[in-house]
Amino acid sequence: NSKEFVSPRFFASPATLFPTQSIRELSETRVSEIETLEPIKCLRFDNQLFVWDGHHRTAKALLNGLPFVEIRISNPDIRSASVEELLRDSVSTSRIFDWEAALHTTLPKLKSLSSKPT
């Protein structure tokens, strides 16, 4: 009698997920049309979570005040750069401030990549 392996489910507060995409690139219409939240794909680096795929869903969760969202930890296919280099190119203090202002939230202080110019 064999049991099928079920992948564990992970949840995080959307207010702890750092964006890798500008809030200005999101479509307000698309955010408002989201009815169900599929898991948000995140990268994990230095005990921090970065949205890799699911910025619209993250914005929707923040706007609706959801305390937790389901996440999936992803490993993107990176051939020419490390995850750290990829995140340094995708995350900035100004991008985080823009998300906070637009979505009326406060993200935690960015630890490892805070030296990146804005």
Solvent accessible surface area in square Angstrom, and as a share of the most:
residue,aa,sasa,rsa
1,N,200,1.03
2,S,110,0.71
3,K,188,0.80
4,E,157,0.71
5,F,166,0.69
6,V,118,0.68
7,S,69,0.45
8,P,79,0.49
9,R,157,0.57
10,F,105,0.44
11,F,108,0.45
12,A,13,0.10
13,S,32,0.21
14,P,2,0.01
15,A,29,0.22
16,T,58,0.34
17,L,3,0.02
18,F,4,0.02
19,P,2,0.01
20,T,18,0.11
21,Q,50,0.22
22,S,17,0.11
23,I,27,0.14
24,R,185,0.68
25,E,108,0.48
26,L,23,0.12
27,S,48,0.31
28,E,156,0.70
29,T,85,0.50
30,R,144,0.52
31,V,12,0.07
32,S,77,0.49
33,E,116,0.52
34,I,29,0.15
35,E,165,0.74
36,T,110,0.64
37,L,57,0.28
38,E,112,0.50
39,P,31,0.20
40,I,1,0.01
41,K,92,0.39
42,C,0,0.00
43,L,2,0.01
44,R,145,0.53
45,F,50,0.21
46,D,71,0.37
47,N,112,0.57
48,Q,12,0.05
49,L,32,0.16
50,F,0,0.00
51,V,0,0.00
52,W,89,0.31
53,D,68,0.35
54,G,8,0.08
55,H,10,0.04
56,H,21,0.10
57,R,43,0.16
58,T,1,0.01
59,A,2,0.01
60,K,36,0.15
61,A,0,0.00
62,L,25,0.12
63,L,97,0.48
64,N,88,0.45
65,G,58,0.56
66,L,68,0.34
67,P,93,0.58
68,F,128,0.53
69,V,7,0.04
70,E,29,0.13
71,I,7,0.04
72,R,115,0.42
73,I,78,0.40
74,S,23,0.15
75,N,140,0.72
76,P,26,0.17
77,D,110,0.57
78,I,51,0.26
79,R,212,0.77
80,S,114,0.73
81,A,36,0.28
82,S,58,0.38
83,V,47,0.27
84,E,55,0.25
85,E,88,0.39
86,L,39,0.19
87,L,0,0.00
88,R,97,0.35
89,D,118,0.61
90,S,21,0.13
91,V,0,0.00
92,S,14,0.09
93,T,40,0.23
94,S,46,0.30
95,R,60,0.22
96,I,13,0.06
97,F,121,0.50
98,D,38,0.19
99,W,4,0.01
100,E,32,0.14
101,A,74,0.58
102,A,50,0.39
103,L,13,0.06
104,H,162,0.72
105,T,29,0.17
106,T,108,0.63
107,L,11,0.06
108,P,60,0.38
109,K,173,0.73
110,L,13,0.06
111,K,113,0.48
112,S,35,0.23
113,L,1,0.01
114,S,57,0.37
115,S,96,0.62
116,K,53,0.22
117,P,108,0.68
118,T,114,0.66
